[in-house]
Amino acid sequence: MERVMADCRRFESDSNCQITIIGPVDDVVAAAAQHAEASHGHQDTPELREQLRQMLEPEAAYKPGERQPEPFPA
C-alpha cells in the first residue's frame, strides 16, 4: 500500500504549523481534512479533500526538522 504525507511545514501559514501526517492516502486525506478544519479554520468539503489529495507527497520525501515554506497554491 502506497504511503504518502501531508506536511503543513510545506506551506506558509499564519500559525507556522509544523504537523506532518504520514500513512495510506485515504487515511492521510481524512486526518489532514480534520486538521485543516480544527486548526486552520477550513471547512471539510469534497473540494478541500480533493485539494489535499493534489498536495500529497511520497512518504520518502519526508525530512525531519525545518522546511522552507512555499506560498500556498491559489
PQR file with spaces between the fields and no chain letter, atoms N, CA, C, O and H, PARSE charges and radii, in Angstrom:
ATOM       1  N    MET     1       0.837   -1.172    0.000 -0.4000 1.5000
ATOM       2  CA   MET     1       0.000    0.000    0.000 -0.0000 2.0000
ATOM       3  C    MET     1       0.893    1.250    0.000  0.5500 1.7000
ATOM       4  O    MET     1       1.810    1.369    0.813 -0.5500 1.4000
ATOM       5  N    GLU     2       0.616    2.160   -0.908 -0.4000 1.5000
ATOM       6  CA   GLU     2       1.401    3.392   -1.009 -0.0000 2.0000
ATOM       7  C    GLU     2       1.174    4.271    0.213  0.5500 1.7000
ATOM       8  O    GLU     2       0.040    4.479    0.645 -0.5500 1.4000
ATOM       9  H    GLU     2      -0.128    2.063   -1.568  0.4000 1.0000
ATOM      10  N    ARG     3       2.280    4.787    0.767 -0.4000 1.5000
ATOM      11  CA   ARG     3       2.198    5.716    1.887 -0.0000 2.0000
ATOM      12  C    ARG     3       2.608    7.098    1.391  0.5500 1.7000
ATOM      13  O    ARG     3       3.551    7.245    0.614 -0.5500 1.4000
ATOM      14  H    ARG     3       3.201    4.618    0.417  0.4000 1.0000
ATOM      15  N    VAL     4       1.879    8.101    1.858 -0.4000 1.5000
ATOM      16  CA   VAL     4       2.109    9.477    1.424 -0.0000 2.0000
ATOM      17  C    VAL     4       2.149   10.376    2.659  0.5500 1.7000
ATOM      18  O    VAL     4       1.906    9.935    3.782 -0.5500 1.4000
ATOM      19  H    VAL     4       1.112    7.981    2.489  0.4000 1.0000
ATOM      20  N    MET     5       2.463   11.650    2.414 -0.4000 1.5000
ATOM      21  CA   MET     5       2.439   12.591    3.536 -0.0000 2.0000
ATOM      22  C    MET     5       1.776   13.891    3.137  0.5500 1.7000
ATOM      23  O    MET     5       1.829   14.331    1.988 -0.5500 1.4000
ATOM      24  H    MET     5       2.660   12.007    1.501  0.4000 1.0000
ATOM      25  N    ALA     6       1.145   14.488    4.143 -0.4000 1.5000
ATOM      26  CA   ALA     6       0.651   15.858    4.073 -0.0000 2.0000
ATOM      27  C    ALA     6       1.480   16.609    5.104  0.5500 1.7000
ATOM      28  O    ALA     6       1.445   16.277    6.289 -0.5500 1.4000
ATOM      29  H    ALA     6       1.101   14.130    5.075  0.4000 1.0000
ATOM      30  N    ASP     7       2.221   17.611    4.668 -0.4000 1.5000
ATOM      31  CA   ASP     7       3.191   18.294    5.524 -0.0000 2.0000
ATOM      32  C    ASP     7       2.866   19.779    5.596  0.5500 1.7000
ATOM      33  O    ASP     7       3.107   20.515    4.639 -0.5500 1.4000
ATOM      34  H    ASP     7       2.249   17.881    3.706  0.4000 1.0000
ATOM      35  N    CYS     8       2.321   20.223    6.724 -0.4000 1.5000
ATOM      36  CA   CYS     8       1.970   21.645    6.879 -0.0000 2.0000
ATOM      37  C    CYS     8       3.204   22.537    6.826  0.5500 1.7000
ATOM      38  O    CYS     8       3.086   23.726    6.529 -0.5500 1.4000
ATOM      39  H    CYS     8       2.126   19.625    7.502  0.4000 1.0000
ATOM      40  N    ARG     9       4.371   21.996    7.105 -0.4000 1.5000
ATOM      41  CA   ARG     9       5.603   22.797    7.029 -0.0000 2.0000
ATOM      42  C    ARG     9       5.858   23.267    5.604  0.5500 1.7000
ATOM      43  O    ARG     9       6.601   24.223    5.386 -0.5500 1.4000
ATOM      44  H    ARG     9       4.467   21.031    7.347  0.4000 1.0000
ATOM      45  N    ARG    10       5.249   22.602    4.644 -0.4000 1.5000
ATOM      46  CA   ARG    10       5.483   22.890    3.227 -0.0000 2.0000
ATOM      47  C    ARG    10       4.978   24.268    2.819  0.5500 1.7000
ATOM      48  O    ARG    10       5.542   24.895    1.922 -0.5500 1.4000
ATOM      49  H    ARG    10       4.646   21.824    4.822  0.4000 1.0000
ATOM      50  N    PHE    11       3.906   24.750    3.478 -0.4000 1.5000
ATOM      51  CA   PHE    11       3.259   25.980    3.048 -0.0000 2.0000
ATOM      52  C    PHE    11       3.301   27.054    4.122  0.5500 1.7000
ATOM      53  O    PHE    11       3.286   26.761    5.317 -0.5500 1.4000
ATOM      54  H    PHE    11       3.447   24.241    4.207  0.4000 1.0000
ATOM      55  N    GLU    12       3.355   28.311    3.672 -0.4000 1.5000
ATOM      56  CA   GLU    12       3.293   29.442    4.591 -0.0000 2.0000
ATOM      57  C    GLU    12       1.939   29.438    5.296  0.5500 1.7000
ATOM      58  O    GLU    12       0.913   29.138    4.686 -0.5500 1.4000
ATOM      59  H    GLU    12       3.368   28.550    2.701  0.4000 1.0000
ATOM      60  N    SER    13       1.947   29.773    6.585 -0.4000 1.5000
ATOM      61  CA   SER    13       0.684   29.883    7.321 -0.0000 2.0000
ATOM      62  C    SER    13       0.855   30.878    8.453  0.5500 1.7000
ATOM      63  O    SER    13       1.965   31.123    8.925 -0.5500 1.4000
ATOM      64  H    SER    13       2.781   30.017    7.080  0.4000 1.0000
ATOM      65  N    ASP    14      -0.264   31.447    8.882 -0.4000 1.5000
ATOM      66  CA   ASP    14      -0.233   32.393    9.996 -0.0000 2.0000
ATOM      67  C    ASP    14       0.234   31.729   11.281  0.5500 1.7000
ATOM      68  O    ASP    14       0.865   32.374   12.118 -0.5500 1.4000
ATOM      69  H    ASP    14      -1.166   31.249    8.499  0.4000 1.0000
ATOM      70  N    SER    15      -0.066   30.463   11.444 -0.4000 1.5000
ATOM      71  CA   SER    15       0.258   29.761   12.688 -0.0000 2.0000
ATOM      72  C    SER    15       1.612   29.047   12.641  0.5500 1.7000
ATOM      73  O    SER    15       2.034   28.457   13.636 -0.5500 1.4000
ATOM      74  H    SER    15      -0.579   29.939   10.764  0.4000 1.0000
ATOM      75  N    ASN    16       2.300   29.097   11.481 -0.4000 1.5000
ATOM      76  CA   ASN    16       3.582   28.400   11.338 -0.0000 2.0000
ATOM      77  C    ASN    16       3.436   26.929   11.749  0.5500 1.7000
ATOM      78  O    ASN    16       4.260   26.401   12.496 -0.5500 1.4000
ATOM      79  H    ASN    16       1.957   29.576   10.673  0.4000 1.0000
ATOM      80  N    CYS    17       2.394   26.287   11.260 -0.4000 1.5000
ATOM      81  CA   CYS    17       2.062   24.908   11.616 -0.0000 2.0000
ATOM      82  C    CYS    17       3.191   23.964   11.237  0.5500 1.7000
ATOM      83  O    CYS    17       3.790   24.099   10.171 -0.5500 1.4000
ATOM      84  H    CYS    17       1.724   26.716   10.654  0.4000 1.0000
ATOM      85  N    GLN    18       3.478   23.014   12.107 -0.4000 1.5000
ATOM      86  CA   GLN    18       4.588   22.090   11.914 -0.0000 2.0000
ATOM      87  C    GLN    18       4.155   20.631   11.816  0.5500 1.7000
ATOM      88  O    GLN    18       5.005   19.742   11.884 -0.5500 1.4000
ATOM      89  H    GLN    18       2.991   22.904   12.974  0.4000 1.0000
ATOM      90  N    ILE    19       2.870   20.357   11.660 -0.4000 1.5000
ATOM      91  CA   ILE    19       2.392   18.981   11.665 -0.0000 2.0000
ATOM      92  C    ILE    19       2.664   18.290   10.326  0.5500 1.7000
ATOM      93  O    ILE    19       2.567   18.899    9.260 -0.5500 1.4000
ATOM      94  H    ILE    19       2.180   21.079   11.605  0.4000 1.0000
ATOM      95  N    THR    20       3.003   17.017   10.412 -0.4000 1.5000
ATOM      96  CA   THR    20       3.177   16.168    9.237 -0.0000 2.0000
ATOM      97  C    THR    20       2.385   14.890    9.482  0.5500 1.7000
ATOM      98  O    THR    20       2.502   14.277   10.543 -0.5500 1.4000
ATOM      99  H    THR    20       3.083   16.523   11.277  0.4000 1.0000
ATOM     100  N    ILE    21       1.584   14.491    8.506 -0.4000 1.5000
ATOM     101  CA   ILE    21       0.759   13.291    8.608 -0.0000 2.0000
ATOM     102  C    ILE    21       1.230   12.318    7.534  0.5500 1.7000
ATOM     103  O    ILE    21       1.293   12.668    6.355 -0.5500 1.4000
ATOM     104  H    ILE    21       1.489   14.989    7.644  0.4000 1.0000
ATOM     105  N    ILE    22       1.562   11.096    7.943 -0.4000 1.5000
ATOM     106  CA   ILE    22       2.055   10.080    7.009 -0.0000 2.0000
ATOM     107  C    ILE    22       1.226    8.816    7.174  0.5500 1.7000
ATOM     108  O    ILE    22       0.933    8.392    8.292 -0.5500 1.4000
ATOM     109  H    ILE    22       1.511   10.811    8.900  0.4000 1.0000
ATOM     110  N    GLY    23       0.849    8.215    6.038 -0.4000 1.5000
ATOM     111  CA   GLY    23       0.104    6.961    6.068 -0.0000 2.0000
ATOM     112  C    GLY    23      -0.484    6.666    4.703  0.5500 1.7000
ATOM     113  O    GLY    23      -0.084    7.278    3.713 -0.5500 1.4000
ATOM     114  H    GLY    23       1.087    8.559    5.130  0.4000 1.0000
ATOM     115  N    PRO    24      -1.430    5.734    4.632 -0.5600 1.5000
ATOM     116  CA   PRO    24      -2.105    5.444    3.374  0.2800 2.0000
ATOM     117  C    PRO    24      -2.915    6.665    2.917  0.5500 1.7000
ATOM     118  O    PRO    24      -3.379    7.454    3.740 -0.5500 1.4000
ATOM     119  N    VAL    25      -3.076    6.810    1.617 -0.4000 1.5000
ATOM     120  CA   VAL    25      -3.699    8.003    1.028 -0.0000 2.0000
ATOM     121  C    VAL    25      -5.016    8.366    1.695  0.5500 1.7000
ATOM     122  O    VAL    25      -5.173    9.499    2.150 -0.5500 1.4000
ATOM     123  H    VAL    25      -2.699    6.170    0.948  0.4000 1.0000
ATOM     124  N    ASP    26      -5.958    7.449    1.766 -0.4000 1.5000
ATOM     125  CA   ASP    26      -7.283    7.789    2.302 -0.0000 2.0000
ATOM     126  C    ASP    26      -7.206    8.220    3.770  0.5500 1.7000
ATOM     127  O    ASP    26      -7.926    9.127    4.188 -0.5500 1.4000
ATOM     128  H    ASP    26      -5.830    6.529    1.396  0.4000 1.0000
ATOM     129  N    ASP    27      -6.342    7.577    4.547 -0.4000 1.5000
ATOM     130  CA   ASP    27      -6.189    7.943    5.958 -0.0000 2.0000
ATOM     131  C    ASP    27      -5.571    9.327    6.106  0.5500 1.7000
ATOM     132  O    ASP    27      -5.993   10.115    6.952 -0.5500 1.4000
ATOM     133  H    ASP    27      -5.758    6.840    4.207  0.4000 1.0000
ATOM     134  N    VAL    28      -4.569    9.622    5.278 -0.4000 1.5000
ATOM     135  CA   VAL    28      -3.907   10.929    5.345 -0.0000 2.0000
ATOM     136  C    VAL    28      -4.883   12.032    4.938  0.5500 1.7000
ATOM     137  O    VAL    28      -4.934   13.076    5.588 -0.5500 1.4000
ATOM     138  H    VAL    28      -4.226    8.982    4.590  0.4000 1.0000
ATOM     139  N    VAL    29      -5.648   11.820    3.889 -0.4000 1.5000
ATOM     140  CA   VAL    29      -6.616   12.832    3.451 -0.0000 2.0000
ATOM     141  C    VAL    29      -7.646   13.082    4.552  0.5500 1.7000
ATOM     142  O    VAL    29      -7.970   14.235    4.836 -0.5500 1.4000
ATOM     143  H    VAL    29      -5.607   10.971    3.361  0.4000 1.0000
ATOM     144  N    ALA    30      -8.158   12.035    5.167 -0.4000 1.5000
ATOM     145  CA   ALA    30      -9.149   12.198    6.234 -0.0000 2.0000
ATOM     146  C    ALA    30      -8.555   12.948    7.424  0.5500 1.7000
ATOM     147  O    ALA    30      -9.179   13.872    7.946 -0.5500 1.4000
ATOM     148  H    ALA    30      -7.895   11.098    4.937  0.4000 1.0000
ATOM     149  N    ALA    31      -7.359   12.560    7.857 -0.4000 1.5000
ATOM     150  CA   ALA    31      -6.723   13.221    9.000 -0.0000 2.0000
ATOM     151  C    ALA    31      -6.355   14.660    8.664  0.5500 1.7000
ATOM     152  O    ALA    31      -6.517   15.551    9.498 -0.5500 1.4000
ATOM     153  H    ALA    31      -6.852   11.809    7.434  0.4000 1.0000
ATOM     154  N    ALA    32      -5.864   14.894    7.456 -0.4000 1.5000
ATOM     155  CA   ALA    32      -5.492   16.251    7.045 -0.0000 2.0000
ATOM     156  C    ALA    32      -6.726   17.153    6.952  0.5500 1.7000
ATOM     157  O    ALA    32      -6.648   18.335    7.286 -0.5500 1.4000
ATOM     158  H    ALA    32      -5.733   14.170    6.778  0.4000 1.0000
ATOM     159  N    ALA    33      -7.850   16.619    6.508 -0.4000 1.5000
ATOM     160  CA   ALA    33      -9.081   17.407    6.439 -0.0000 2.0000
ATOM     161  C    ALA    33      -9.550   17.780    7.844  0.5500 1.7000
ATOM     162  O    ALA    33      -9.977   18.911    8.078 -0.5500 1.4000
ATOM     163  H    ALA    33      -7.914   15.659    6.236  0.4000 1.0000
ATOM     164  N    GLN    34      -9.473   16.839    8.771 -0.4000 1.5000
ATOM     165  CA   GLN    34      -9.841   17.133   10.159 -0.0000 2.0000
ATOM     166  C    GLN    34      -8.908   18.187   10.750  0.5500 1.7000
ATOM     167  O    GLN    34      -9.354   19.101   11.443 -0.5500 1.4000
ATOM     168  H    GLN    34      -9.126   15.920    8.581  0.4000 1.0000
ATOM     169  N    HIS    35      -7.622   18.056   10.472 -0.4000 1.5000
ATOM     170  CA   HIS    35      -6.636   19.029   10.963 -0.0000 2.0000
ATOM     171  C    HIS    35      -6.885   20.407   10.346  0.5500 1.7000
ATOM     172  O    HIS    35      -6.836   21.415   11.051 -0.5500 1.4000
ATOM     173  H    HIS    35      -7.260   17.314    9.909  0.4000 1.0000
ATOM     174  N    ALA    36      -7.148   20.461    9.047 -0.4000 1.5000
ATOM     175  CA   ALA    36      -7.392   21.738    8.367 -0.0000 2.0000
ATOM     176  C    ALA    36      -8.611   22.437    8.954  0.5500 1.7000
ATOM     177  O    ALA    36      -8.633   23.662    9.080 -0.5500 1.4000
ATOM     178  H    ALA    36      -7.188   19.642    8.474  0.4000 1.0000
ATOM     179  N    GLU    37      -9.613   21.665    9.310 -0.4000 1.5000
ATOM     180  CA   GLU    37     -10.827   22.233    9.890 -0.0000 2.0000
ATOM     181  C    GLU    37     -10.568   22.712   11.325  0.5500 1.7000
ATOM     182  O    GLU    37     -10.918   23.838   11.680 -0.5500 1.4000
ATOM     183  H    GLU    37      -9.596   20.670    9.208  0.4000 1.0000
ATOM     184  N    ALA    38      -9.959   21.859   12.140 -0.4000 1.5000
ATOM     185  CA   ALA    38      -9.769   22.165   13.556 -0.0000 2.0000
ATOM     186  C    ALA    38      -8.702   23.236   13.796  0.5500 1.7000
ATOM     187  O    ALA    38      -8.852   24.074   14.685 -0.5500 1.4000
ATOM     188  H    ALA    38      -9.675   20.944   11.852  0.4000 1.0000
ATOM     189  N    SER    39      -7.638   23.211   13.013 -0.4000 1.5000
ATOM     190  CA   SER    39      -6.502   24.089   13.294 -0.0000 2.0000
ATOM     191  C    SER    39      -6.367   25.290   12.369  0.5500 1.7000
ATOM     192  O    SER    39      -5.742   26.286   12.732 -0.5500 1.4000
ATOM     193  H    SER    39      -7.516   22.530   12.291  0.4000 1.0000
ATOM     194  N    HIS    40      -6.954   25.200   11.169 -0.4000 1.5000
ATOM     195  CA   HIS    40      -6.763   26.264   10.191 -0.0000 2.0000
ATOM     196  C    HIS    40      -8.064   26.939    9.751  0.5500 1.7000
ATOM     197  O    HIS    40      -8.041   27.851    8.925 -0.5500 1.4000
ATOM     198  H    HIS    40      -7.461   24.390   10.875  0.4000 1.0000
ATOM     199  N    GLY    41      -9.199   26.493   10.302 -0.4000 1.5000
ATOM     200  CA   GLY    41     -10.464   27.154   10.034 -0.0000 2.0000
ATOM     201  C    GLY    41     -11.097   26.843    8.692  0.5500 1.7000
ATOM     202  O    GLY    41     -12.020   27.542    8.274 -0.5500 1.4000
ATOM     203  H    GLY    41      -9.218   25.752   10.973  0.4000 1.0000
ATOM     204  N    HIS    42     -10.622   25.802    8.000 -0.4000 1.5000
ATOM     205  CA   HIS    42     -11.231   25.413    6.723 -0.0000 2.0000
ATOM     206  C    HIS    42     -12.465   24.555    6.985  0.5500 1.7000
ATOM     207  O    HIS    42     -12.600   23.960    8.054 -0.5500 1.4000
ATOM     208  H    HIS    42      -9.872   25.234    8.340  0.4000 1.0000
ATOM     209  N    GLN    43     -13.353   24.496    6.014 -0.4000 1.5000
ATOM     210  CA   GLN    43     -14.494   23.587    6.099 -0.0000 2.0000
ATOM     211  C    GLN    43     -14.123   22.288    5.408  0.5500 1.7000
ATOM     212  O    GLN    43     -13.522   22.298    4.334 -0.5500 1.4000
ATOM     213  H    GLN    43     -13.243   24.979    5.145  0.4000 1.0000
ATOM     214  N    ASP    44     -14.483   21.162    6.030 -0.4000 1.5000
ATOM     215  CA   ASP    44     -14.209   19.845    5.462 -0.0000 2.0000
ATOM     216  C    ASP    44     -15.242   19.576    4.373  0.5500 1.7000
ATOM     217  O    ASP    44     -16.358   19.137    4.648 -0.5500 1.4000
ATOM     218  H    ASP    44     -14.971   21.154    6.902  0.4000 1.0000
ATOM     219  N    THR    45     -14.847   19.849    3.135 -0.4000 1.5000
ATOM     220  CA   THR    45     -15.720   19.667    1.980 -0.0000 2.0000
ATOM     221  C    THR    45     -15.057   18.714    0.990  0.5500 1.7000
ATOM     222  O    THR    45     -13.858   18.455    1.092 -0.5500 1.4000
ATOM     223  H    THR    45     -13.940   20.206    2.912  0.4000 1.0000
ATOM     224  N    PRO    46     -15.820   18.192    0.038 -0.5600 1.5000
ATOM     225  CA   PRO    46     -15.201   17.372   -1.010  0.2800 2.0000
ATOM     226  C    PRO    46     -14.123   18.145   -1.774  0.5500 1.7000
ATOM     227  O    PRO    46     -13.119   17.566   -2.187 -0.5500 1.4000
ATOM     228  N    GLU    47     -14.329   19.444   -1.960 -0.4000 1.5000
ATOM     229  CA   GLU    47     -13.339   20.262   -2.676 -0.0000 2.0000
ATOM     230  C    GLU    47     -12.036   20.349   -1.882  0.5500 1.7000
ATOM     231  O    GLU    47     -10.952   20.246   -2.456 -0.5500 1.4000
ATOM     232  H    GLU    47     -15.145   19.915   -1.624  0.4000 1.0000
ATOM     233  N    LEU    48     -12.140   20.538   -0.561 -0.4000 1.5000
ATOM     234  CA   LEU    48     -10.938   20.575    0.278 -0.0000 2.0000
ATOM     235  C    LEU    48     -10.197   19.255    0.201  0.5500 1.7000
ATOM     236  O    LEU    48      -8.975   19.231    0.052 -0.5500 1.4000
ATOM     237  H    LEU    48     -13.021   20.622   -0.095  0.4000 1.0000
ATOM     238  N    ARG    49     -10.927   18.161    0.302 -0.4000 1.5000
ATOM     239  CA   ARG    49     -10.271   16.843    0.256 -0.0000 2.0000
ATOM     240  C    ARG    49      -9.579   16.610   -1.091  0.5500 1.7000
ATOM     241  O    ARG    49      -8.514   15.995   -1.139 -0.5500 1.4000
ATOM     242  H    ARG    49     -11.920   18.180    0.423  0.4000 1.0000
ATOM     243  N    GLU    50     -10.165   17.086   -2.164 -0.4000 1.5000
ATOM     244  CA   GLU    50      -9.513   16.960   -3.474 -0.0000 2.0000
ATOM     245  C    GLU    50      -8.246   17.799   -3.525  0.5500 1.7000
ATOM     246  O    GLU    50      -7.227   17.347   -4.047 -0.5500 1.4000
ATOM     247  H    GLU    50     -11.030   17.585   -2.126  0.4000 1.0000
ATOM     248  N    GLN    51      -8.294   19.018   -2.988 -0.4000 1.5000
ATOM     249  CA   GLN    51      -7.085   19.858   -2.925 -0.0000 2.0000
ATOM     250  C    GLN    51      -6.004   19.175   -2.104  0.5500 1.7000
ATOM     251  O    GLN    51      -4.832   19.195   -2.479 -0.5500 1.4000
ATOM     252  H    GLN    51      -9.122   19.385   -2.564  0.4000 1.0000
ATOM     253  N    LEU    52      -6.387   18.574   -0.993 -0.4000 1.5000
ATOM     254  CA   LEU    52      -5.414   17.874   -0.151 -0.0000 2.0000
ATOM     255  C    LEU    52      -4.782   16.714   -0.919  0.5500 1.7000
ATOM     256  O    LEU    52      -3.568   16.518   -0.856 -0.5500 1.4000
ATOM     257  H    LEU    52      -7.340   18.558   -0.688  0.4000 1.0000
ATOM     258  N    ARG    53      -5.587   15.954   -1.633 -0.4000 1.5000
ATOM     259  CA   ARG    53      -5.053   14.829   -2.433 -0.0000 2.0000
ATOM     260  C    ARG    53      -3.992   15.317   -3.424  0.5500 1.7000
ATOM     261  O    ARG    53      -2.975   14.658   -3.641 -0.5500 1.4000
ATOM     262  H    ARG    53      -6.573   16.112   -1.684  0.4000 1.0000
ATOM     263  N    GLN    54      -4.250   16.481   -4.017 -0.4000 1.5000
ATOM     264  CA   GLN    54      -3.313   17.004   -5.010 -0.0000 2.0000
ATOM     265  C    GLN    54      -2.014   17.494   -4.377  0.5500 1.7000
ATOM     266  O    GLN    54      -0.997   17.597   -5.064 -0.5500 1.4000
ATOM     267  H    GLN    54      -5.076   17.017   -3.841  0.4000 1.0000
ATOM     268  N    MET    55      -2.031   17.795   -3.085 -0.4000 1.5000
ATOM     269  CA   MET    55      -0.847   18.313   -2.398 -0.0000 2.0000
ATOM     270  C    MET    55      -0.018   17.226   -1.719  0.5500 1.7000
ATOM     271  O    MET    55       1.040   17.520   -1.162 -0.5500 1.4000
ATOM     272  H    MET    55      -2.856   17.711   -2.527  0.4000 1.0000
ATOM     273  N    LEU    56      -0.476   15.990   -1.756 -0.4000 1.5000
ATOM     274  CA   LEU    56       0.252   14.915   -1.084 -0.0000 2.0000
ATOM     275  C    LEU    56       1.606   14.684   -1.746  0.5500 1.7000
ATOM     276  O    LEU    56       1.781   14.870   -2.950 -0.5500 1.4000
ATOM     277  H    LEU    56      -1.335   15.751   -2.208  0.4000 1.0000
ATOM     278  N    GLU    57       2.547   14.274   -0.918 -0.4000 1.5000
ATOM     279  CA   GLU    57       3.895   13.938   -1.383 -0.0000 2.0000
ATOM     280  C    GLU    57       4.198   12.495   -0.998  0.5500 1.7000
ATOM     281  O    GLU    57       3.568   11.965   -0.083 -0.5500 1.4000
ATOM     282  H    GLU    57       2.406   14.123    0.060  0.4000 1.0000
ATOM     283  N    PRO    58       5.142   11.850   -1.668 -0.5600 1.5000
ATOM     284  CA   PRO    58       5.517   10.495   -1.255  0.2800 2.0000
ATOM     285  C    PRO    58       6.125   10.518    0.148  0.5500 1.7000
ATOM     286  O    PRO    58       6.772   11.491    0.537 -0.5500 1.4000
ATOM     287  N    GLU    59       5.914    9.455    0.889 -0.4000 1.5000
ATOM     288  CA   GLU    59       6.490    9.347    2.231 -0.0000 2.0000
ATOM     289  C    GLU    59       8.000    9.549    2.192  0.5500 1.7000
ATOM     290  O    GLU    59       8.567   10.127    3.120 -0.5500 1.4000
ATOM     291  H    GLU    59       5.389    8.665    0.573  0.4000 1.0000
ATOM     292  N    ALA    60       8.657    9.084    1.139 -0.4000 1.5000
ATOM     293  CA   ALA    60      10.108    9.179    1.023 -0.0000 2.0000
ATOM     294  C    ALA    60      10.605   10.627    0.966  0.5500 1.7000
ATOM     295  O    ALA    60      11.792   10.873    1.177 -0.5500 1.4000
ATOM     296  H    ALA    60       8.197    8.614    0.386  0.4000 1.0000
ATOM     297  N    ALA    61       9.727   11.579    0.687 -0.4000 1.5000
ATOM     298  CA   ALA    61      10.122   12.985    0.625 -0.0000 2.0000
ATOM     299  C    ALA    61      10.268   13.600    2.018  0.5500 1.7000
ATOM     300  O    ALA    61      10.755   14.723    2.148 -0.5500 1.4000
ATOM     301  H    ALA    61       8.762   11.379    0.515  0.4000 1.0000
ATOM     302  N    TYR    62       9.848   12.868    3.070 -0.4000 1.5000
ATOM     303  CA   TYR    62       9.918   13.416    4.426 -0.0000 2.0000
ATOM     304  C    TYR    62      11.359   13.632    4.863  0.5500 1.7000
ATOM     305  O    TYR    62      12.214   12.763    4.694 -0.5500 1.4000
ATOM     306  H    TYR    62       9.453   11.955    2.965  0.4000 1.0000
ATOM     307  N    LYS    63      11.608   14.802    5.426 -0.4000 1.5000
ATOM     308  CA   LYS    63      12.884   15.114    6.049 -0.0000 2.0000
ATOM     309  C    LYS    63      12.571   15.773    7.383  0.5500 1.7000
ATOM     310  O    LYS    63      11.756   16.693    7.437 -0.5500 1.4000
ATOM     311  H    LYS    63      10.913   15.508    5.564  0.4000 1.0000
ATOM     312  N    PRO    64      13.211   15.315    8.474 -0.5600 1.5000
ATOM     313  CA   PRO    64      12.946   15.927    9.777  0.2800 2.0000
ATOM     314  C    PRO    64      13.487   17.350    9.849  0.5500 1.7000
ATOM     315  O    PRO    64      14.335   17.754    9.054 -0.5500 1.4000
ATOM     316  N    GLY    65      12.982   18.086   10.809 -0.4000 1.5000
ATOM     317  CA   GLY    65      13.482   19.437   11.046 -0.0000 2.0000
ATOM     318  C    GLY    65      12.712   20.485   10.272  0.5500 1.7000
ATOM     319  O    GLY    65      11.600   20.249    9.801 -0.5500 1.4000
ATOM     320  H    GLY    65      12.293   17.758   11.455  0.4000 1.0000
ATOM     321  N    GLU    66      13.329   21.644   10.153 -0.4000 1.5000
ATOM     322  CA   GLU    66      12.695   22.778    9.480 -0.0000 2.0000
ATOM     323  C    GLU    66      12.565   22.532    7.986  0.5500 1.7000
ATOM     324  O    GLU    66      13.329   21.767    7.396 -0.5500 1.4000
ATOM     325  H    GLU    66      14.233   21.836   10.536  0.4000 1.0000
ATOM     326  N    ARG    67      11.597   23.184    7.394 -0.4000 1.5000
ATOM     327  CA   ARG    67      11.377   23.118    5.943 -0.0000 2.0000
ATOM     328  C    ARG    67      11.050   24.527    5.479  0.5500 1.7000
ATOM     329  O    ARG    67      10.250   25.222    6.105 -0.5500 1.4000
ATOM     330  H    ARG    67      10.977   23.805    7.872  0.4000 1.0000
ATOM     331  N    GLN    68      11.659   24.944    4.399 -0.4000 1.5000
ATOM     332  CA   GLN    68      11.394   26.282    3.850 -0.0000 2.0000
ATOM     333  C    GLN    68      10.001   26.297    3.256  0.5500 1.7000
ATOM     334  O    GLN    68       9.756   25.619    2.258 -0.5500 1.4000
ATOM     335  H    GLN    68      12.310   24.379    3.890  0.4000 1.0000
ATOM     336  N    PRO    69       9.061   27.067    3.852 -0.5600 1.5000
ATOM     337  CA   PRO    69       7.693   27.073    3.330  0.2800 2.0000
ATOM     338  C    PRO    69       7.586   27.806    1.995  0.5500 1.7000
ATOM     339  O    PRO    69       8.314   28.762    1.725 -0.5500 1.4000
ATOM     340  N    GLU    70       6.673   27.335    1.188 -0.4000 1.5000
ATOM     341  CA   GLU    70       6.374   27.957   -0.096 -0.0000 2.0000
ATOM     342  C    GLU    70       4.989   28.573   -0.021  0.5500 1.7000
ATOM     343  O    GLU    70       4.211   28.204    0.858 -0.5500 1.4000
ATOM     344  H    GLU    70       6.082   26.559    1.407  0.4000 1.0000
ATOM     345  N    PRO    71       4.653   29.492   -0.904 -0.5600 1.5000
ATOM     346  CA   PRO    71       3.299   30.071   -0.885  0.2800 2.0000
ATOM     347  C    PRO    71       2.253   29.000   -1.132  0.5500 1.7000
ATOM     348  O    PRO    71       2.467   28.070   -1.910 -0.5500 1.4000
ATOM     349  N    PHE    72       1.117   29.142   -0.458 -0.4000 1.5000
ATOM     350  CA   PHE    72       0.008   28.218   -0.649 -0.0000 2.0000
ATOM     351  C    PHE    72      -0.548   28.376   -2.046  0.5500 1.7000
ATOM     352  O    PHE    72      -0.737   29.508   -2.490 -0.5500 1.4000
ATOM     353  H    PHE    72       0.943   29.897    0.174  0.4000 1.0000
ATOM     354  N    PRO    73      -0.823   27.281   -2.770 -0.5600 1.5000
ATOM     355  CA   PRO    73      -1.365   27.410   -4.134  0.2800 2.0000
ATOM     356  C    PRO    73      -2.702   28.150   -4.153  0.5500 1.7000
ATOM     357  O    PRO    73      -3.532   27.989   -3.259 -0.5500 1.4000
ATOM     358  N    ALA    74      -2.887   28.950   -5.174 -0.4000 1.5000
ATOM     359  CA   ALA    74      -4.138   29.724   -5.296 -0.0000 2.0000
ATOM     360  C    ALA    74      -5.241   28.889   -5.889  0.5500 1.7000
ATOM     361  O    ALA    74      -6.358   29.375   -6.063 -0.5500 1.4000
ATOM     362  H    ALA    74      -2.212   29.081   -5.901  0.4000 1.0000
